[in-house]
Amino acid sequence: MSATTERSAAEMRGLLRFAQGLGLDEETVREIYEAVGREAMVTGANDDDRIAEVRKRMLAAVRC
């Protein structure tokens, strides 16, 4: 497994644990994660900012 793949898998595991507490399903988390990832590639956002944005959008999804 490449370092990028390992990091992505680790990030997703952490996000899914966070999502469980929020009551979000895996599909929603993956959609948010992928959308933010695409945007981060364009803007050059760092990993910390990217994950913070994913968590922010997860919280927003719960409020809807």
Biopython code that builds the backbone (N, CA, C, O; Angstrom):
import numpy as np
from Bio.PDB.StructureBuilder import StructureBuilder

atoms = [
    (1, "MET", "N", (0.837, -1.173, 0.000)),
    (1, "MET", "CA", (0.000, 0.000, 0.000)),
    (1, "MET", "C", (0.888, 1.244, 0.000)),
    (1, "MET", "O", (1.876, 1.297, 0.732)),
    (2, "SER", "N", (0.551, 2.231, -0.802)),
    (2, "SER", "CA", (1.347, 3.459, -0.854)),
    (2, "SER", "C", (1.057, 4.319, 0.381)),
    (2, "SER", "O", (0.062, 4.118, 1.078)),
    (3, "ALA", "N", (1.930, 5.259, 0.629)),
    (3, "ALA", "CA", (1.760, 6.141, 1.786)),
    (3, "ALA", "C", (0.469, 6.949, 1.668)),
    (3, "ALA", "O", (-0.217, 7.180, 2.664)),
    (4, "THR", "N", (0.146, 7.374, 0.460)),
    (4, "THR", "CA", (-1.083, 8.141, 0.243)),
    (4, "THR", "C", (-2.311, 7.295, 0.527)),
    (4, "THR", "O", (-3.260, 7.761, 1.158)),
    (5, "THR", "N", (-2.297, 6.054, 0.063)),
    (5, "THR", "CA", (-3.425, 5.146, 0.290)),
    (5, "THR", "C", (-3.578, 4.847, 1.770)),
    (5, "THR", "O", (-4.695, 4.824, 2.288)),
    (6, "GLU", "N", (-2.468, 4.618, 2.454)),
    (6, "GLU", "CA", (-2.517, 4.357, 3.893)),
    (6, "GLU", "C", (-3.063, 5.556, 4.649)),
    (6, "GLU", "O", (-3.875, 5.403, 5.562)),
    (7, "ARG", "N", (-2.616, 6.761, 4.267)),
    (7, "ARG", "CA", (-3.101, 7.976, 4.921)),
    (7, "ARG", "C", (-4.596, 8.146, 4.676)),
    (7, "ARG", "O", (-5.342, 8.471, 5.599)),
    (8, "SER", "N", (-5.038, 7.930, 3.440)),
    (8, "SER", "CA", (-6.460, 8.054, 3.113)),
    (8, "SER", "C", (-7.299, 7.064, 3.903)),
    (8, "SER", "O", (-8.372, 7.408, 4.400)),
    (9, "ALA", "N", (-6.809, 5.830, 4.021)),
    (9, "ALA", "CA", (-7.534, 4.803, 4.776)),
    (9, "ALA", "C", (-7.615, 5.188, 6.252)),
    (9, "ALA", "O", (-8.662, 5.033, 6.881)),
    (10, "ALA", "N", (-6.523, 5.684, 6.795)),
    (10, "ALA", "CA", (-6.503, 6.095, 8.201)),
    (10, "ALA", "C", (-7.435, 7.284, 8.429)),
    (10, "ALA", "O", (-8.153, 7.332, 9.428)),
    (11, "GLU", "N", (-7.421, 8.240, 7.504)),
    (11, "GLU", "CA", (-8.318, 9.392, 7.610)),
    (11, "GLU", "C", (-9.770, 8.934, 7.580)),
    (11, "GLU", "O", (-10.588, 9.384, 8.382)),
    (12, "MET", "N", (-10.084, 8.044, 6.656)),
    (12, "MET", "CA", (-11.461, 7.577, 6.520)),
    (12, "MET", "C", (-11.917, 6.837, 7.774)),
    (12, "MET", "O", (-13.052, 7.014, 8.216)),
    (13, "ARG", "N", (-11.045, 6.011, 8.350)),
    (13, "ARG", "CA", (-11.413, 5.306, 9.590)),
    (13, "ARG", "C", (-11.755, 6.307, 10.687)),
    (13, "ARG", "O", (-12.757, 6.157, 11.386)),
    (14, "GLY", "N", (-10.921, 7.323, 10.832)),
    (14, "GLY", "CA", (-11.181, 8.339, 11.846)),
    (14, "GLY", "C", (-12.471, 9.101, 11.581)),
    (14, "GLY", "O", (-13.241, 9.374, 12.502)),
    (15, "LEU", "N", (-12.701, 9.441, 10.327)),
    (15, "LEU", "CA", (-13.925, 10.159, 9.972)),
    (15, "LEU", "C", (-15.166, 9.302, 10.183)),
    (15, "LEU", "O", (-16.209, 9.811, 10.594)),
    (16, "LEU", "N", (-15.061, 8.013, 9.905)),
    (16, "LEU", "CA", (-16.209, 7.127, 10.102)),
    (16, "LEU", "C", (-16.541, 6.976, 11.585)),
    (16, "LEU", "O", (-17.713, 6.878, 11.948)),
    (17, "ARG", "N", (-15.520, 6.955, 12.443)),
    (17, "ARG", "CA", (-15.774, 6.916, 13.890)),
    (17, "ARG", "C", (-16.478, 8.204, 14.323)),
    (17, "ARG", "O", (-17.423, 8.170, 15.111)),
    (18, "PHE", "N", (-16.010, 9.331, 13.804)),
    (18, "PHE", "CA", (-16.638, 10.616, 14.093)),
    (18, "PHE", "C", (-18.086, 10.606, 13.597)),
    (18, "PHE", "O", (-18.986, 11.076, 14.293)),
    (19, "ALA", "N", (-18.305, 10.076, 12.408)),
    (19, "ALA", "CA", (-19.639, 10.022, 11.804)),
    (19, "ALA", "C", (-20.602, 9.172, 12.616)),
    (19, "ALA", "O", (-21.784, 9.499, 12.724)),
    (20, "GLN", "N", (-20.103, 8.086, 13.184)),
    (20, "GLN", "CA", (-20.965, 7.229, 13.998)),
    (20, "GLN", "C", (-21.596, 8.024, 15.125)),
    (20, "GLN", "O", (-22.792, 7.907, 15.392)),
    (21, "GLY", "N", (-20.782, 8.832, 15.780)),
    (21, "GLY", "CA", (-21.288, 9.650, 16.874)),
    (21, "GLY", "C", (-22.315, 10.673, 16.409)),
    (21, "GLY", "O", (-23.179, 11.086, 17.182)),
    (22, "LEU", "N", (-22.223, 11.075, 15.162)),
    (22, "LEU", "CA", (-23.155, 12.052, 14.604)),
    (22, "LEU", "C", (-24.395, 11.399, 14.003)),
    (22, "LEU", "O", (-25.403, 12.064, 13.766)),
    (23, "GLY", "N", (-24.314, 10.098, 13.761)),
    (23, "GLY", "CA", (-25.423, 9.394, 13.124)),
    (23, "GLY", "C", (-25.408, 9.476, 11.611)),
    (23, "GLY", "O", (-26.434, 9.253, 10.969)),
    (24, "LEU", "N", (-24.247, 9.796, 11.025)),
    (24, "LEU", "CA", (-24.132, 9.854, 9.560)),
    (24, "LEU", "C", (-23.748, 8.491, 9.006)),
    (24, "LEU", "O", (-23.012, 7.741, 9.647)),
    (25, "ASP", "N", (-24.241, 8.173, 7.824)),
    (25, "ASP", "CA", (-23.901, 6.904, 7.196)),
    (25, "ASP", "C", (-22.599, 7.025, 6.405)),
    (25, "ASP", "O", (-22.152, 8.126, 6.083)),
    (26, "GLU", "N", (-22.006, 5.881, 6.102)),
    (26, "GLU", "CA", (-20.719, 5.832, 5.415)),
    (26, "GLU", "C", (-20.774, 6.483, 4.041)),
    (26, "GLU", "O", (-19.829, 7.163, 3.644)),
    (27, "GLU", "N", (-21.850, 6.288, 3.320)),
    (27, "GLU", "CA", (-21.966, 6.849, 1.972)),
    (27, "GLU", "C", (-21.880, 8.382, 1.998)),
    (27, "GLU", "O", (-21.210, 8.988, 1.162)),
    (28, "THR", "N", (-22.555, 8.989, 2.953)),
    (28, "THR", "CA", (-22.524, 10.443, 3.085)),
    (28, "THR", "C", (-21.118, 10.924, 3.394)),
    (28, "THR", "O", (-20.652, 11.914, 2.829)),
    (29, "VAL", "N", (-20.441, 10.217, 4.297)),
    (29, "VAL", "CA", (-19.078, 10.588, 4.668)),
    (29, "VAL", "C", (-18.155, 10.489, 3.452)),
    (29, "VAL", "O", (-17.340, 11.381, 3.217)),
    (30, "ARG", "N", (-18.282, 9.421, 2.689)),
    (30, "ARG", "CA", (-17.438, 9.253, 1.496)),
    (30, "ARG", "C", (-17.691, 10.349, 0.467)),
    (30, "ARG", "O", (-16.752, 10.859, -0.145)),
    (31, "GLU", "N", (-18.952, 10.711, 0.277)),
    (31, "GLU", "CA", (-19.281, 11.783, -0.673)),
    (31, "GLU", "C", (-18.633, 13.101, -0.244)),
    (31, "GLU", "O", (-18.048, 13.810, -1.063)),
    (32, "ILE", "N", (-18.741, 13.417, 1.035)),
    (32, "ILE", "CA", (-18.145, 14.653, 1.550)),
    (32, "ILE", "C", (-16.629, 14.591, 1.408)),
    (32, "ILE", "O", (-16.010, 15.547, 0.940)),
    (33, "TYR", "N", (-16.028, 13.478, 1.808)),
    (33, "TYR", "CA", (-14.570, 13.301, 1.764)),
    (33, "TYR", "C", (-14.040, 13.461, 0.345)),
    (33, "TYR", "O", (-13.032, 14.133, 0.127)),
    (34, "GLU", "N", (-14.710, 12.851, -0.609)),
    (34, "GLU", "CA", (-14.263, 12.932, -2.001)),
    (34, "GLU", "C", (-14.435, 14.337, -2.571)),
    (34, "GLU", "O", (-13.566, 14.823, -3.295)),
    (35, "ALA", "N", (-15.555, 14.995, -2.247)),
    (35, "ALA", "CA", (-15.790, 16.358, -2.735)),
    (35, "ALA", "C", (-14.734, 17.317, -2.193)),
    (35, "ALA", "O", (-14.179, 18.129, -2.933)),
    (36, "VAL", "N", (-14.466, 17.215, -0.909)),
    (36, "VAL", "CA", (-13.459, 18.089, -0.300)),
    (36, "VAL", "C", (-12.078, 17.766, -0.863)),
    (36, "VAL", "O", (-11.270, 18.669, -1.075)),
    (37, "GLY", "N", (-11.805, 16.496, -1.106)),
    (37, "GLY", "CA", (-10.524, 16.105, -1.690)),
    (37, "GLY", "C", (-10.306, 16.727, -3.062)),
    (37, "GLY", "O", (-9.218, 17.215, -3.370)),
    (38, "ARG", "N", (-11.355, 16.703, -3.883)),
    (38, "ARG", "CA", (-11.255, 17.319, -5.218)),
    (38, "ARG", "C", (-10.997, 18.816, -5.105)),
    (38, "ARG", "O", (-10.155, 19.365, -5.814)),
    (39, "GLU", "N", (-11.732, 19.472, -4.205)),
    (39, "GLU", "CA", (-11.554, 20.907, -4.017)),
    (39, "GLU", "C", (-10.158, 21.229, -3.482)),
    (39, "GLU", "O", (-9.549, 22.219, -3.888)),
    (40, "ALA", "N", (-9.661, 20.403, -2.583)),
    (40, "ALA", "CA", (-8.337, 20.628, -1.995)),
    (40, "ALA", "C", (-7.238, 20.505, -3.039)),
    (40, "ALA", "O", (-6.232, 21.212, -2.972)),
    (41, "MET", "N", (-7.426, 19.615, -3.997)),
    (41, "MET", "CA", (-6.436, 19.463, -5.055)),
    (41, "MET", "C", (-6.347, 20.747, -5.886)),
    (41, "MET", "O", (-5.261, 21.157, -6.296)),
    (42, "VAL", "N", (-7.481, 21.365, -6.123)),
    (42, "VAL", "CA", (-7.527, 22.592, -6.920)),
    (42, "VAL", "C", (-6.936, 23.775, -6.146)),
    (42, "VAL", "O", (-6.179, 24.575, -6.696)),
    (43, "THR", "N", (-7.292, 23.870, -4.869)),
    (43, "THR", "CA", (-6.866, 25.020, -4.071)),
    (43, "THR", "C", (-5.513, 24.827, -3.403)),
    (43, "THR", "O", (-4.897, 25.795, -2.957)),
    (44, "GLY", "N", (-5.049, 23.590, -3.333)),
    (44, "GLY", "CA", (-3.772, 23.313, -2.676)),
    (44, "GLY", "C", (-3.857, 23.312, -1.162)),
    (44, "GLY", "O", (-2.858, 23.546, -0.482)),
    (45, "ALA", "N", (-5.042, 23.050, -0.628)),
    (45, "ALA", "CA", (-5.226, 23.034, 0.826)),
    (45, "ALA", "C", (-4.370, 21.933, 1.457)),
    (45, "ALA", "O", (-4.167, 20.871, 0.869)),
    (46, "ASN", "N", (-3.875, 22.207, 2.662)),
    (46, "ASN", "CA", (-3.077, 21.194, 3.352)),
    (46, "ASN", "C", (-3.983, 20.151, 4.011)),
    (46, "ASN", "O", (-5.199, 20.331, 4.083)),
    (47, "ASP", "N", (-3.391, 19.081, 4.482)),
    (47, "ASP", "CA", (-4.162, 17.965, 5.051)),
    (47, "ASP", "C", (-5.011, 18.389, 6.240)),
    (47, "ASP", "O", (-6.168, 17.986, 6.348)),
    (48, "ASP", "N", (-4.450, 19.199, 7.133)),
    (48, "ASP", "CA", (-5.208, 19.623, 8.315)),
    (48, "ASP", "C", (-6.435, 20.438, 7.921)),
    (48, "ASP", "O", (-7.521, 20.240, 8.466)),
    (49, "ASP", "N", (-6.260, 21.341, 6.985)),
    (49, "ASP", "CA", (-7.387, 22.156, 6.532)),
    (49, "ASP", "C", (-8.436, 21.300, 5.820)),
    (49, "ASP", "O", (-9.638, 21.518, 5.972)),
    (50, "ARG", "N", (-7.969, 20.335, 5.051)),
    (50, "ARG", "CA", (-8.879, 19.454, 4.320)),
    (50, "ARG", "C", (-9.741, 18.631, 5.285)),
    (50, "ARG", "O", (-10.958, 18.553, 5.116)),
    (51, "ILE", "N", (-9.119, 18.027, 6.283)),
    (51, "ILE", "CA", (-9.872, 17.208, 7.235)),
    (51, "ILE", "C", (-10.803, 18.089, 8.075)),
    (51, "ILE", "O", (-11.920, 17.677, 8.386)),
    (52, "ALA", "N", (-10.364, 19.280, 8.440)),
    (52, "ALA", "CA", (-11.224, 20.206, 9.178)),
    (52, "ALA", "C", (-12.463, 20.550, 8.357)),
    (52, "ALA", "O", (-13.567, 20.639, 8.894)),
    (53, "GLU", "N", (-12.276, 20.743, 7.059)),
    (53, "GLU", "CA", (-13.414, 21.052, 6.181)),
    (53, "GLU", "C", (-14.362, 19.868, 6.081)),
    (53, "GLU", "O", (-15.579, 20.052, 6.069)),
    (54, "VAL", "N", (-13.826, 18.659, 6.009)),
    (54, "VAL", "CA", (-14.681, 17.464, 5.979)),
    (54, "VAL", "C", (-15.523, 17.399, 7.249)),
    (54, "VAL", "O", (-16.735, 17.194, 7.179)),
    (55, "ARG", "N", (-14.899, 17.570, 8.396)),
    (55, "ARG", "CA", (-15.632, 17.519, 9.669)),
    (55, "ARG", "C", (-16.682, 18.627, 9.746)),
    (55, "ARG", "O", (-17.789, 18.401, 10.235)),
    (56, "LYS", "N", (-16.341, 19.814, 9.268)),
    (56, "LYS", "CA", (-17.292, 20.924, 9.264)),
    (56, "LYS", "C", (-18.526, 20.572, 8.416)),
    (56, "LYS", "O", (-19.660, 20.826, 8.820)),
    (57, "ARG", "N", (-18.285, 19.991, 7.250)),
    (57, "ARG", "CA", (-19.407, 19.612, 6.373)),
    (57, "ARG", "C", (-20.208, 18.456, 6.957)),
    (57, "ARG", "O", (-21.420, 18.377, 6.756)),
    (58, "MET", "N", (-19.543, 17.561, 7.676)),
    (58, "MET", "CA", (-20.277, 16.479, 8.340)),
    (58, "MET", "C", (-21.211, 17.048, 9.388)),
    (58, "MET", "O", (-22.364, 16.627, 9.487)),
    (59, "LEU", "N", (-20.727, 18.004, 10.175)),
    (59, "LEU", "CA", (-21.573, 18.643, 11.176)),
    (59, "LEU", "C", (-22.741, 19.366, 10.512)),
    (59, "LEU", "O", (-23.866, 19.319, 11.010)),
    (60, "ALA", "N", (-22.478, 20.030, 9.398)),
    (60, "ALA", "CA", (-23.543, 20.728, 8.675)),
    (60, "ALA", "C", (-24.580, 19.748, 8.146)),
    (60, "ALA", "O", (-25.773, 20.051, 8.132)),
    (61, "ALA", "N", (-24.131, 18.572, 7.711)),
    (61, "ALA", "CA", (-25.048, 17.563, 7.181)),
    (61, "ALA", "C", (-25.987, 17.050, 8.260)),
    (61, "ALA", "O", (-27.129, 16.694, 7.973)),
    (62, "VAL", "N", (-25.519, 17.011, 9.485)),
    (62, "VAL", "CA", (-26.361, 16.554, 10.597)),
    (62, "VAL", "C", (-27.436, 17.579, 10.888)),
    (62, "VAL", "O", (-28.556, 17.219, 11.250)),
    (63, "ARG", "N", (-27.114, 18.830, 10.738)),
    (63, "ARG", "CA", (-28.070, 19.909, 11.043)),
    (63, "ARG", "C", (-29.188, 20.021, 10.015)),
    (63, "ARG", "O", (-30.242, 20.585, 10.307)),
    (64, "CYS", "N", (-28.973, 19.499, 8.834)),
    (64, "CYS", "CA", (-29.975, 19.610, 7.757)),
    (64, "CYS", "C", (-31.193, 18.777, 8.001)),
    (64, "CYS", "O", (-32.112, 18.773, 7.181)),
]
sb = StructureBuilder()
sb.init_structure("model")
sb.init_model(0)
sb.init_chain("A")
sb.init_seg("    ")
for serial, (resi, resn, name, xyz) in enumerate(atoms, 1):
    if name == "N":
        sb.init_residue(resn, " ", resi, " ")
    sb.init_atom(name, np.array(xyz, "f"), 0.0, 1.0, " ", f" {name:<3s}", serial, name[0])
structure = sb.get_structure()
